[in-house]
Amino acid sequence: MAAAPFLKHWRTTLERVEKFVSPVYFTDCNLRGRLFGDSCPVASLSSFLTPERLSYQEAVQQDFRPAQVGDSFGPTWWTCWFRVELTIPEAWVGQEVHLRWESDGEGLVWRDGEPVQGLTKEGDKTSYVLTDKLGEGDPRSLILYVEVACNGLLGAGKGSMIAAPDPEKMFQVSRAELALFHRDVYKLLLDLELLLGVAKGLGEDNQRSFQALYTANQIVNICDPAEPETFPTAQDLASRFFGQHGGESQHTIHAMGHCHIDTAWLWPFKETVRKCARSWVTAVQLMERNPEFIFVCSQAQQLEWVKNHYPGLYARLQEFACHGQFVPVGGTWVEMDGNIPSGEAMVRQFLQGQNFFLQEFGKMCSEFWLPDTFGYSAQLPQIMRSCGIRHFLTQKLSWNLVNSFPHHTFFWEGLDGSRVLAHFPPGDSYGMEGSVEEIKKGNRECERILHDVELLSSLALVRSTQFVYPAAQLQGLWRLLLLNQFHDVVTGSCIQLVAEEAMSHYEDIRSHGNTLLSAAAAALCAGEPGPEGLLIVNTLPWKRTEVLALPRPGGAHSLALVTVPSMGYAPAPAPTSLQPPLPQQPVFVVQETDGSVTLDNGIIRVKLDPTGRLTSLVLVASSREAIAEGAVGNQFVLFDDVPLYWDAWDVMDYHLETRKPVLGQAGTLAVGTEGGLRGSAWFLLQISPNSRLSQEVVLDAGCPYVRFHTEVHWHEAHKFLKVEFPARVRSPQATYEVQFGHLQRPTHYNTSWDWARFEVWTHRWIDLSEHGFGLSLLNDCKYGSSVRGSVLSLSLLRAPKAPDATADMGRHEFTYALMPHTGSFQDAGVIQAAYSLNFPLLVLPTPGRAPVSPWSAFTVSSPAVVLETVKKAETQGCTLVLRMYEAHGSHVDCWLHTSLPVQEAVLCDLLERPDPAGHLPLRDSRLKLTFSPFQVQSLLLVLQPTPELRP
């Protein structure tokens, strides 16, 4: 054979090799065309169609009708089961035999009652190995079942991947046959594809690239696809290349398999269950054939689904886990969003996930696996470290459109100074192939409900010998909430079907949670001497005096000023037919002749123009104006919101260039509540021809902030609604609440890194302060905000059309509040005010007798420390877990006082594992605790075995 010339054109040589392995071009004579040999049709094919996702046992009992290749089935989200009868030709003895199956849907092969192989054209998984080598005594006839989901690998978008699903889409089987598989061709194809990858990846000016391409070209010269006897020589050439070393300093790369399976996205939760089975049973096949192959798997929720629906497959996964080939990773219940969940919800992700991995696989995870999140809380390193996590894998930050993150492996230091080793896969993707809004209010509300249920149930456990802590019910409700906090669900970047399921989950949490609240309240009051009535419960760790609407007989409500102690309760004031007594400083409401309204409670004075915009907000004691001169606050603004592609995901900077103030009509502002304990005014606003808004502006006696109760009927397309408050405050930085703390971000666009943060995430409050004065914007369910210059902006509603064409459409209710203050936001009580807005006092009926005096379970001596959570310990008997954090960003000593019968107090980690050196002395029912800035501490309180406790 003639030797290849020394000089060759790089591009033509590359394309020559590409065509030699192409599945499209020259398959009649190239190597790819020899991958399969002789074939024959299946002996018989029959099917049945169902809208349900049936189990195998149910499916095989159905009435199968004759079918053939080319038949169509559907529509979207249905399932077609195929019964496939096979007869293997006698002449194929000694050879590898595959079932070749190609259909538009995702398939799962069942054999002898167990899933054995996932099939999909989109992933080039279109054959199932019937036998590696057909033996003389092997059966020639067998029956398989193929379960085909009427959706593609990435859903069923109409026209594009992220478009809303096409409900009428039909699917087709295009191949169903037996064929001989040439394993030697397959191995040679892998060698050539890898050589091509090296050549293309390194570029034509690289010596190693030239060597790879030269080797591949030589293989094409030597290899005759029609003569298998030429293959060994070709494989030797490849082996020599791959056996070359780059010196003593070269890296060793370890590759592990992984399927990034969104728990829900362009498909519903129930389809994810089947996606897990299809993916992992395929991984099992690979692990069986390749003992060196390691497969990593995240998300405990998905494993629990497989355990419940595919017990045989799950047992195999546990078996391979014992061998070290199947490796659970991540430590969380799902790969949650990194922005929206509360700090406590993030803790529960690890608590539920790590406990599941320990129980099911014998050990916890040491790495957090979150490749696809849309952001990263600055408190995650601390949460990870306290949950046994030392390493962090992610990559979504590498997709930033404006700035390229400069590192792939680095130490990430969190808000409190905790550090974890972080790694971005070098391919900047979680899908490498081994080649070189309302949809959010429900989340906040359900986090609150579960917080309150756990606190009341913990107190009821102590106060009543008959009460049984609802541990199993709470675990189920928490797992539902954690499931909804998957990064494509709570953020709203999912299809309508998933959003509807998520809303159903929220409703279940509300319904069952309220039932559990009532049960706990009844247990708290069992045996009390007072009359039957109402119990007012404060679930926050500070005393609160607030105006409350109390239910009265006949369905009426009356206002009352109530005081409830820290994490405790008080009896409701007795109903009276007289007007409630006025507070020392009542609210005054005045409407001027021009239609404007003033609300004044002696702390702040609010002036609204005749359309409902805020023209003045004065801190009365200092006469300090908070609204910028000549500007108005509570200004609704509308933006065009058309991203480059990722509709529900991306907000582009250029949307700011389309700002349009929404102007109301004079005369629409009217007085609501006329003063005394509460004053209010309300107005209507037409946002567009299709959308409208109504709002009540409320000021209560003794309250340091004004509330804006808002109802929106939203019917838009690619629009973005915000509300703005220009402040008479100047500062280069604003402060935003995050989980278990807060951080500062610039208010200017000096650098590209600053400019790229034109829209940022926050939790319950943002604050803009200069020395001695500031303005805080609080909210009860929003997560997007910005401060540019001196303008505070809260993002309210978007209207993307993909992947859910109905996203955010319909009726919305939410509340935000504005709080001017002197001094720092820490000393002014902004953090406490935002908590109070989000955790209203509970008014619970007592079927028994209501208590006659107030009672408090816990108080904390320092306002810098927040007692966030009280719950029963996961595994210990009558033991409570308290979660506290330092919220001001300071070093602080504080005392925790409790009226509960505590026998022992021990510090623990977030997984509730006691610290051997963490025993705390109890002095006069008090514990002394020391915190560093933003530190989160957990405490185990072992209760004395007394029958009950009385106040």
N, C-alpha and C positions, 0 to 999 in steps of 0.2 A: 504493500500500500504506500502511496506517495506521502511524504511528510507534509505537514501543514506549513505554509509559508510563515516566515518569522513575523512579517508585517501584515496585519489584517485590519480592516475597518471595524472599530469597536461596535458601532451601532448595528451594522449589518450582521456581525457575528452574534450579537446579543439576540437580535430578532430571529436569526436562524435557529438558535437553541429554543427560544420561546415557541416557535412554530412546531418544533419537534415534540414538545410536551403539551401542546394546545388541545383542549377538548372541543375546539370549534374548527380550526383550520387543519386541513390535510390529515384528517383522522383515518383516511383510508390507507395511509402509508406511514404515519408517524408512530411514536412509541405509545402515546395515549390511546390510540385506536386498538392496541393489543392488550389493554388492561383486562378486558373480558374476552373469553373465547366463545365456544359453542353455546347456544341458548335454546330453550324450548318454552312454550307457554305453560302457565299453570294448568293443572288438570281441570279445575273448576273454581269459579269465582261467584260468590253470592254476597248480598249485603242487606242491611236495613238502616233506616235513618231515624234519628230521634233528636228532639230538642233538649233532652236531658243528658247529663254526664253520668252514665250508668256504670256500676261496678262490673267487673268481668263476669261475675256469677250471674248478675241480672242480664247482661248482654247476650250471653251464649244461649239463653232460654228464649230469645226472641225469634220471630218468623223471618228468616233470611230468604230473599228473593234472588233469582239469577241476575248476575251483573256481568259486565264486560269492560275491557279497556276502552276508554273514550267516554264512558258514562259520566254525566254531570250529577253533582249532589250539592246540597246546601239547604238553607242560606247560612249566612254568617252566624257563628256561635252554636250551630247545631253539630251533631256528631254522626258520622257514618261508620258503622262497623262492617268489616269485610271478613267473610269466612273464605280462607284460601286453602284449597286442597292441592297437594303437590305429589307428583310422581317423578322420581329422579331416574334418568336413563341408566341402564346397566353399564353402558360404555364409559360412564364417568367414574368408575371405580378407581380409587387411588388419587383423585384430584379434589381440589378445593371447590366447593359448590356454594353459591350465594343465591338468595332471593333478591332480585332487583325490583325495587318498588319506587315509582315516582308518582306523586300526586301533589296538588296545589296546597293541601292542608298539611298539618303536622301529624305524623303517624307514630304509633307505638305498636310494636310486634309483641303478641302474646303467644307463648308456647307452653303447653302443659299447665295452663292456669297461672303462669307467672309472666310479668313483663320482661322482655329480653333485649329490646333494641329500639332506640328512637330513630325515626326516619323523617327527613325533610329535604326537599330539593334546594331550599335556600341555604342550607348549611352543607351541601354536598354529602349528605348522609343518606344515600339512596340504595344501600344494599345491606342485607343481613346474612351473616355467615351461618349457613346450615350445618356445614361440617368442614373442618380443616383438611380432612383427607377421608374420602368416602371409602369405608371398609367393605370387605366382601360380605360380612354378616350384618351390616347396618341396614335398618329398614329403608325401603325405597319410597314408601308412601307415608305422608304425615299431613296433619291439619294445623294450620296457623290461623290466628285471628289478628287483623290489623285494625286498630282503633284510630280513625282519622278525625281530627278536630277541624271544623270548618273555619279555620283562621290560619294565617301564615305565621312565620317565625316572629314577625313584628306586627301582629294584629291583622287588620283588614281595612286599612285606610283607603278612602275613596280618592284616587288620583295621586296621592303622595303618602309617604309613610306616616306622617304625623297628622294627616287629615282625619276628621271624624270617620268612624267605621262605616263601610257601605253595608247597610242591613240586608241588601238583596244579592250580595255577591255569591256566585256559584263556583264550585270547585270541580276538579276533574282528575281521574286516574289516567295517567298517560303511559304507564308501564307496569306490568305485573308478569314476571317471567323468572325462570331458573337460568343460571349461567355459570360457566366455569370462570374462576378468578385466577389470574396469573400473578402470584405473589412476587415473583422475581421482577416482573415489570413494575409492580407497585414500588418496590424498594428502589429501583433505578430511577423512577420518576421522582421520588423524594430526594434522592441525591442531586438530580439535575435542578430541581426547584430550589434547593438550598444553595447550590452553586450560583444560580441566577440571582438569588437574593443577596449573596455576598457581592457579586459583581455590580449589581445596581445600587446596593446600599453604600458601597465605598466609592463609587464613581470611577470614571475612566482614567483619571490621573493617578490612581492608587495602584501600587505594585501588586498588593494582594488581590485587588479586583481583577487585574490583568491575568494573574495566575488562575483565579477561579474561572474566568471566562475561557481562557486557553484550555483548561481541563475539560470544561463542558463541551467545547468545540471538538476536542479529541474524542470524547465519548460519543458524540453524534457521528463522527467519522467511523468509529469502530463498531458501533452498535447497529445491527440490522434487525429491525422489529420483527421480521419474518423468520429470523434464525436465532432462537433462544440461546444457542451455544456461544453466541458473541457477547452475551450479557455478563458473564463472570469477568472477562477482561475489562469491560467498561466499569464494572463495580470496583475493580482493583485500582483503576485510575482515580476514582472518587475517594476511595479509602486512603490512598497515598496523600491526596490533598488535605483531607480532614485530619490526617495523622500528623501533619506538620505542626510544630510548636513555635510560638512567637517569642521565645526566650523565657528566662526565669521569672520575669516580672509580669507575665500575662495573667489575666483574670480567669478564674474558673466560674462559669455561669451555670447556675442550677435552675432548671425550668420545671415548673409545676403546673398541672392542668387546673383549670377553674372555669366554671360556667357562671357568668354574671347574669343572674335571673332576677329581673325586677319583680318584686312581690306583687305588684300590680302596676300597669302602665297603659299600654295600648291594648290590653286584654284584662278581663276581670280576675278577681282573686281565685275563683274556682278553676280557671284555666291555668293559673300558676301551679296549682297542685299537680296537674298533669304535665306541665312543662318540667317540673322537678323530676318526676318519674322518668320522662323521656330522656332527660339530660343525664341523670345519675345512673340509670341502668346502662346507658352507653358507656359511661365512665367505668362501670363495673366490668363490662366486656374488655375494655382496654387494660384495666388492672389485672384481669385474669390472664391476658396474653402477654403482658409486659410487667414482670415483678418489680422492675425498677421504677415504674411509673407511679408518681405521687399526685393525688388529686386533692385540692383544698376546697372546702365548702363552708360558706358563711350562712348566717341567718337561722337561728334556732326555730323560728316559726315554720320555715319551709321543711325542716327536718321533722318537726312534729306532724305536719300534714302528711308527709310520706309515711311516718310511723303509723298513722291512723288509717290511711287509705291503701298503702302497699306494704303490709307487714313483712312479706317475704323479701322484698327488695331492701327494706330497712334492716333486716337481720343480716343481709349480705354486707351492707355498709358498716354495721358494727363489727363484723368479722374482719373486713379490710382495715378498719380503724385499729384493731388489735395488732395487725401486721405493720402498721405505720404507713399504709398506702393511702388511706382515706383520712384526711386531716381536717377536723372542724376548726374553723378560724373565726375571728371577729369578736366573739364574746357578747354580742347583743341579740335581742329578740328579732329585730329586722335591721337592715341598713337604713337607719332613720335619717331624716333631714337634720342638718347640723345647725340650723338657725332657729326654727320655730318652736320645737319642744322646750318645755321648761327645764330648769336644772334638775328638778326631782324626776321628771319623766325620763331624762337622759340616764339618771341613776338607775331607774327601773329597767331600762333597756339592758343594762349590764347585769342587774340583779337577776332578772328573769332568764337572760341568755346564759350567763355563767353557771347558774344553778342547773339549767337544763343540760349543758354540756358535761358538767360534773356527774350528774345523775345518769345520763345516757351513755357517755363515752369515757367516764372515769377520770377526767381531768378538765381543768378550766383552760381557757385560751390565754396566751401571753401577748397577743397582738390584737389591735383593733383594726378591722377591715372595713373601710368606708370609701370605696373608689369613686362613687357617683354622686356624692352629696353636692348641694348647691351652696355650701358655705361651711364655716368652721367656727364654732364657739371658742372664745378665748379661755373658757373654763374646761374644755375637753381634756387637756393634759392632766389637770388635777383629778378629774373624775376617773380618767383611765388609770392613773397611778394607784388610786384608792380602790380600784376594782381588780388589781392584780395584773394590769396591762402595762407593758414596758415599751412596746413597739407599735407603730402606726403606719398603715398602708393606705394611700389615697392617690388620686391623680387628677381630679376634676379641675383643680386650680390651674393645671397646665393648659386648659382650654381658654384661658382669658384672652379676649380679643384685643386688649389694649397693651398690657404689659406681660412679658414672658417671665415666669417665676425662674430665678437663676439657679436653683438647686434641685437635685433628685434625691439626695440623701443628706439629712441634716437633723439637728436637735431642735425640736419645737418647744419653746418655753411659754407656758400659759400665764394667765393673769396673776396667779399667786406665786409664780416662780417654779412650779413643777415642770419637769422636762421629760419628753419621750423622744425616742429615735424615730424619725419619720422617713418614709421612703416613697418616692414616686416611681412607678415602673418606667424604665427608660423609653419605652415606646409611646409614652403619653396617652395611654389608652387602657381600658379594662377589657378590651375585646381583641387582644393580640392573638395571632394564630401561630405563634412560634416561628414566624418569619423574622428575617433579620428585622276660696275666700269665704267661701262660706265654710265653698268647697273646703277655714282657719278659726272662726268664731266657735264652732263646735269643738275644736281642739281645746281652746282656752277654757271654755265652759266645762268640758268634761275633766280637764285637769283639776279645776276647782272642785267639782263635785266629788271626785275621788279623794282629794285632800281632806275635804270636810267629812266624808264618810269615815275615813280612817281615824281622824281625830275623835269624832263622837263615839265611834265603836270602841276605841281604846279607852275612853273615859267610862263608857258603859260597862266595859269588861271589869273595871275596878269597882264601879258603884253598884253593880247588881250581880248577885250570885247566880241568877237564872240566865243571864245573857251569854250567848255563844258568839264569839267573834267570827264574822263571816269571811274567813280566810279564803275559802275556795271561790266564793262569789267574787270577792275583790280581785283575786288573781285572774279570774276570767275576764272581768271588766278592764283591768289594767292591760291584759294581753290584747284585748280588742283595741284599746286606745293606742298601744304601742304599734300594733299592726297598721292602724291608720296613719301613724307618724312615719311610715315608709316615705322615702324622699320624693317619690312621684305621686303620692296620694295627698298628704297634708298640704303640699305646695300647690295642688290643683293642676299639675301637668300630666293628667291622665284622661282617659276617655270617660264619657258620660256614665257608662255602666258601672265603672269603678267608683265614680263620685257618688252615685246613688247608693251603692253598697256601703260606702264610707258614712254617708248621712244616716243610713239605717243603723250602723254600728254606734254612731253618736246617740241616736235616739234610744237604743238599748241601754247605753250607759246612763243616760239621763233617767230613764224609767226605773231601772233596777237600782240606780244610785239613790234616787229619791225615796224608794221603798226602804232601802237600808238606813237612810237618814231618819225616817220616821220610826223605825224599829229601835234605833239607838236612842233617840229622844225619849221614847216610851220607857226604855230600860233605865235611863238616867233619872227619870222622875218616879220610878216605882217606889211606893211606900212613902212618898212625900206627904207632909201634913196639909199642904195648901189645897185650894179648890181647883177643879178642872179648869184649864185655860190654855194660854199660849206661853211657849218658851222662846225667849230670844237668845240666840247663841252667837257668840263671837269666836270665830275659828282662827283669829290672828293673835299674835303674842304681845298685844298692847291694849290698854283700856281704850274704849271707844265711846264717844258721845255723839249721836247722830239723829237726824230726823228720819223717822221710819213710818211707812204707811202700814197700819195694822188692819187686818180683816175684822169686820164687825158683823153681827147677825144680819141676815137679809142680803148679803153680798156686798155691803158697803165697805168703805175703807175710811179710816180717820188718821190724821197725822199725829205723831207723838214724838217728843224728844226723849230718847232713852239713853241710858248709860249701862254698858255691859263690860265686865272685867275681862282681863286678858285670858284668852283660851278658856272661856267659861260661859256661864249663862246668867240670865236674870229673868224674873217673871215679867210678863208684859203688864203695862199699866192697865188698871181696870177700865172698862168702857164707860163713857159718860156722855150724857146728852148735851152737856155744856160745851162751849168752845174750849179747846185745850189752853192751858195757861201759856201766856207769851213768855219767851225766853228773855233774859236780861237785855239782850240786843236783838230785837226782831228784824225781819227782812222787810224793807220798804220797797214798794213798786210804784213807779210814777210813769204815766204815759203822757208825753207832751202833745201839743196841738199839731205838730208836724208829723206825728205818728211814731216818733222815736220812743224808746222805753229805757228807763234806768232801774237797775236792781242794786240794792245796797244792804249788806248785812253787818256793817260796821267793821268788817275785816277787809273786804274788797268791794269796789263799786264798779258796776258793769253798765256801759252805755251801748245800746244797739240803735243803728239807724233804721228808718222805716222799712227797709228790706231785710233786716235781720243781721246785717254785718256789724262787727264789733268796732266801734269808733274810739272807745276808751276803756281801759282796764286799770283802775287805780288801787294801789295798796293804801288803804285809808290812813293808817297810823303815820305813814311817812309822806303821804300825798304823792307818791312816786308813780308816774305813768309808765305802763308796760308796753303800750302800742306805739309804734314808730310815728313820729310827727307827720301828719298829712296822709297817713296810710290807714287802711282798714284791715281788721282781722276777721276770721271766720269767712274768708273769701274762698268760695268754691271755684276751682279752675279745671278746665277740660283740655286734654292733650290728645293729639293723634298718636296712636300706639301701633305702629307697623314695623315689626323687627325684620331682620334680613331673612330669617327662615324659621327659627324656633319660636313659634308664636306664643305659646303659654309660658315659655321659659325666659326669654330675653326681653329686657327693657333697654332700648338703645338710647344713647346720649342725645341723638338728634330729636327725640320727642320733645325735649325742652324748648326747641325752637318753634313749637306749634301751640304755645300757651294761649288759651282763650278764657278770660274770666267769665263766669256765669253770673249774669246780672239779674236781680229780682226786680219786682215792681213795687213802688212805694204804696203803702197802704195795706200790705199783706201781713204786717206785724201786729199781733194782738196780745193782750195780757191774758195769761192763763191763770195761775194761782196768784191771788192778790196780795200776798204778804203774810207776815206773822212768822210761823215756823218755816214757810217756804214761799218763794216768789218765783214766777216764771213768765216767759213770753214765748209765743210760737209763731211760725210763719210757714208759708208754702213757697216752693221755688221750682219753676219749670227749667230743668236742666237742658232739655232738647225737646223736639216734637214728640219723642218717644219715651222720655224718662223724666221723672219728677221726684221731688224731695220734700219732706216735711220735717221740721225740727222744733223741739222745745228746749229753750235755754233756761236752765234751772239753777237757782241759788238758794241754799239752805242756811238756816241759822247756824252760826258757829263754824261753817265750812270754809276752808281757805281756798277753795277752787270753785269755778263755775263749770257746770256740766252742760254738754250739748247732746241731748238724746235725739238720735237721727233715724229716720226711716226713709229708705230710697226704693223706688220702683225703677229698676235699671233694665233698659232694653236697647243696647248699643252694639256696635261692631267696631272693634279696633279703636276704642276710646279709653282714656285713662282719667279717672276723677280723683282729684286731691283737694285738700283744704289747707289754706295758708294763713300764717299769723306773723306779720312783720313786727319785730320786737324793737323796743328802744333800748337795745343791749348790744354791745360790741365786744366780740371775743374771737380769737383765731381758732378756737376749738369749741365743739359742743360735746355733751356727754350723753351716752346712750346706754340704757339698761341691757345687759345680756344675762345669761343664766348665772345665778349666784354672784352677781356683781355688775360692774359697768365699765365702760372704756370711753376714751376720747377719740374723736375723729375731727379732721380739719374742716373749717367752714369756708375754705378758699380752694382755688384750683391752681395752686402754684406749680405742681408737677403733674405728670401723667398719672402717677399713682393716686394723687388727690382727686384729679378730674374723673378717674375711673370709678370713684365712689360717689357719683352723683345721686345714686339711690342706694340706701343701705338698709340693713335689717335692724330691728330693735324689738324689745319686748314691751313692757308696760309704760315706759316714760322716756322722754328725751328732755334735756335741759340745756339752755343757753344762759351762761352767767358771766358777768363781769365782776370786779371787786365790789362786794357789798350788796349786789342785787342780781336777780335772775328771773327767767320765765321758763316754766316747765309745761310740757304738753303730755298729758296722760291719755291712755286709751284702754278699752276693755277687750279688744279682739283684733287689733291691727298689728302688722309686723313690718311694714315698709315706711320709711321716713327719710327726711333729709333736712339739713340746715345749710343753706347757702347764704353767705353774708350774715344778715340778721333775720332772715326769713325762715321760720319753722314751718315745715310742710309734713303733712300726714297723708300717706297714700291710702285711698279708700276702696276703689273698685276699678277693675280692668274688664276688658271684653274681648279676649282672644277667641279665635274660632277653631283652633286645632291644638290638641287632638279632640277637644270637646267643644262642639259648636254652641252648646248652651251654657258654657262656663260663666259664672257670676250673674246669669240672667235671672230676673225676678225680684222678689222683695227681700230687702236687707234691713236689719236693725243693728245699730251699734251706738256706742257712747264714747266721746272723748271729752277731755276736761282741760282747762287752762288754769295754771296756778302761779301767780307772781309771788316772789318771796324776797326777803332781805337775807343777807349773809349767804352762806353756801347752801346748795340744795340738800346736803347731808344734815346740816343743823336745822334747816327749815322744815324737815319732815316730808320731803317730796317722796322718798321711798315708801314711807308708811302710807302716804295719801294714795299712791298708785296701787298699793296692796288693797287698801280699803275700797277703792273703786272696783277692783276685780273680785274681791271677796265680800259681797254685801252681808250684812247681818242676816242670820237665818231666823225666820219666824215659823216655829213648828208647833202644831197642835199636840197637846198631851192627852191621850185617851184616859190616862189615870189622873192623878192630882199634880198640879203644877207646883214647883217649889215656891216658898214664900220669901226667900232671900237669895241674893246673888252668890255665885261660887266660881272660883278660879282654880284651874289645875296647874298652870305654869305662868310664871312671869320672868322676864329677863331684865337685869338692871341697866343694861346699856342699849341705847337706841341704835348703836352700830351693829348689833348682833341680832339677826333674824332667826327665830325658831320656825323653820320652814315646814317640817313634817313631824307628825306623831303617828306611829303605827305600831301594830304588834309585830314582834320579831318573826322572821320566816320559819325558823325551826325550833325555837326555844319556847318553853311553856308560858308562864305569866310574866313575860318580859316585853317591855316596850322599846322601840327604837326612836330616838329623837335625832333630827338632822338640823344643824344650825350652820350659819355662815356669817362671816364678817362682811358687811355691805358697804361700809364707808371708804374702804381702802386704807385702813389704819391698824396699828397694833393696839390691842385692847384687852383688858381683863374685865370679866363680868361675872355676875352671880346669877345662877339659875335657881329660882325658888319653885318648889312644888308642894302641893298639898296632898299628893299621893303617898301611899305607904311604901317608900322605897327601901329595899333591903341592901342593894348593892348597885354601884354605878361604875361602868367600865367603858372606856373609849373603844371604838371598833372602826373597821373600814367600811366602805360603802356596800360591801357584800355581807356585812353584819358579822364579820369574824373578829372576835375580841382581840385587843392589843394586850399582850401579856404584861406590859408595863403601864397599862392605861387605867388602873384602878384609881378612882377618885374618892377622897374622903367626903362624907356627908355631914354637914355642920348645920344644925338647926333647920333641917329641911332645905338646905342650900348647898349647891355645888359651885366651886370656883373653876372657871374655864378661861384659858388664855388663847387669843387668836392673833394670827398675823394677817396682813391685808388679803382680803378675799378668800381666806381659808375656809374650807368646808370641814366640819367635824360631825361625826356620828357618835351617838352615845347609847349604850344599852342600859336600861333601868330595870333591874330585877326587882319585882314587887314582892312585898311580904305576903305570905299565905294567909291573909285575913279574909273572913267571909265577905266583908263589904266595908265601904268607907262612907262616912257621913260628913258633911261640911261642918 
